[in-house]
Amino acid sequence: MGRASFSQAIVQFSNLSVSADDAAYRAVENLERVILDHVPKTPAEAVAMLDVIIPEVSLGGRADGRDVKALQSIRSLLDGHPA
């Protein structure tokens, strides 16, 4: 899979996250990176990011810190100061 845009990653993530095979797992990992590295520009993008972040955080968070960075980006958007 090439580098997906944020909107493509959201759609693909929703479709693949229900699959349990190894290839789907690797694809979901790649899509998560695209989603979590995104700087949201709209509340809808922030909500889509939260849909990915919340399950990760509920399991203890990511070792790479992308979830925390994504939360900081969302906070900046909501504060009116996009990162």
N, C-alpha and C positions, 0 to 999 in steps of 0.2 A: 504494500500500500504506500502510495506517495504521501507527501505532506498534505493532510486534509485541512480545509478551512474550518473555522470554528463551527459554523452551522452544519457543515457536512459531518464533522466529528460528533456533534450532538445526536444527529439522526442515526449514524452508524453505531454509536455507543448504545443507544436504546435498543437497537436491533440485536447487537452482539452480546450484550450483557446477560441475556437469558440463555445463551448457549454455554455448554460446559466443556467443549473440546479444547485441546491445547492451542490450536491455531486461533480460535476465538479469544482465548485468554490473552495471547500475545497481542492480538489486534486491539483488545480493550485496553491493555496497558499503554499502547501507543496513542490511542484516542484520548485516554485520560491525560497524558502529557500535553497534547494539543489543547485540551479543554482547560486544564489547570494553569497552563502558561499564558492563556489568553487574558488580555486586559479588557474587562467588560466596558461597553460603551452605552448600554441601555439596561434598564431594570430587567428586561426579559433575558438578556444574556447573563446577568447576575443570578437570576433564579435558576437558569439552566446549569450554571456552574455549581450552585448550591446543591442541586439534585445529585451531582457527582461527589461533592465534598462531604455532605452529611453522612452518607454511609461509611466513608473512609474514616472520618473522625470518630464515629460511634464504635469503630473497631480498634481505635487507638491511634489513628493518624498514620501518615506516610513517613517513612524513614528519610525520604529525600526532601521533605519540607515543602513540597509543591502545594499541599493543601493549605498551609499557613500563608504562603505567598499569595495564593488565589483569594483567600479571605481578606488579606490586606488590600488587594486590588478592588474587591467588592466594597470594602469599607471606604476606600478613596472615592469610588463612584458615588456612593450614597452620601458622602460628605461634600460632594460637589467639586472635588479636586481629583480628577482622573489621573492615575499614575502615569 
